[in-house]
């Protein structure tokens, strides 16, 4: 992302905030993993969205119309002795030069400077509850200002949820954001193809996961966007299976739900394929139903359609497919109304996608399903999961199938960002045969 891109985002937020206001946004704290070891650091998504700054112990302050600068960044000072151990710090000079802050102060001065910046402001944009320790500091600053009211100082009278404003901005992706999401999608497509070519009976789920991570990093994505799901056989019926520690068996399916993260933007792809490279007849029949549902749901992604239409289309096709295969019995319309399909399909057909894999944004506006608009990105991911219920023929047992793509809403309709990942039966079998 470029400096003008971040500047545009901050300007748009401050336009929403209006005069006599201040926004305060702390970055994510470091999370300890165990003794003397921390988890790899990742900035808070909203913080990174507004600044591109990726150091802990930092706070963004936005003050619309402030004569001495609207964008202030509190961060760590340069410390050469600590940089030897933990890496480079931007410091105050870097915050201004590299990240376009109007001014920057040491994070250790926050308690001394921030209450004065809040003084005489009517509204504070802040999100309570994300960081309890910072919440307490906010309360202390506000109480300090209230207690100083006799000396003519005016404390803010309103605290407004900052995330509500940012969620709406983040829902619509700019051209630079879409470019980053394409990079994440391309890396993820390559990883899924690599996984298909590597998979065979006797290998372990974690070995396949290693192939995914290798391909992510080879394409410049330093981490997955979320823990990869690599579920063989019955594990494919566990929606959030991440143990990835079982041996792959002949004649089982393998469900992989994995996506790379590039510059804090996520991809999210699911593919299901046979461990031995050939679908059995029952697997092929069930897979075809899910694939038809996914294609129809993707076709329903276009401006003017509402958020729930792809889900309704998918449910309709999945229910009819279950009837045709003898897994459900009864009247189609009644089964849909009764949600009989939920025995085999228990989740929604998609979610927003962006900096978070389950990205921000309202799904309903004014109590009605939101209309799709250009710039939105969502996943389309119908599935069917049949464990081993006694009333179901054993040929279907432990069959978990999900097919997921990332879809950009365009002016003309939609674009599937992850279309390069094979999902047609013949195409999957051909890719695996090449290995």
Beta strands, then each sheet from edge to edge (+ up, - down):
strand 1: 21-26
strand 2: 32-34
strand 3: 37-38
strand 4: 59-62
strand 5: 71-75
strand 6: 103-106
strand 7: 123-126
strand 8: 158-161
strand 9: 223-224
strand 10: 229-232
strand 11: 253-258
strand 12: 260-262
strand 13: 265-266
strand 14: 269-274
strand 15: 364-365
strand 16: 368-369
strand 17: 377-380
strand 18: 383-386
strand 19: 399-402
strand 20: 405-409
strand 21: 414-416
sheet 1: 6+ 5+ 4- 1+ 7+ 8+
sheet 2: 2+ 3-
sheet 3: 9+ 12- 13+
sheet 4: 10+ 11- 14+
sheet 5: 15+ 16-
sheet 6: 17+ 20- 21+
sheet 7: 18+ 19-
end
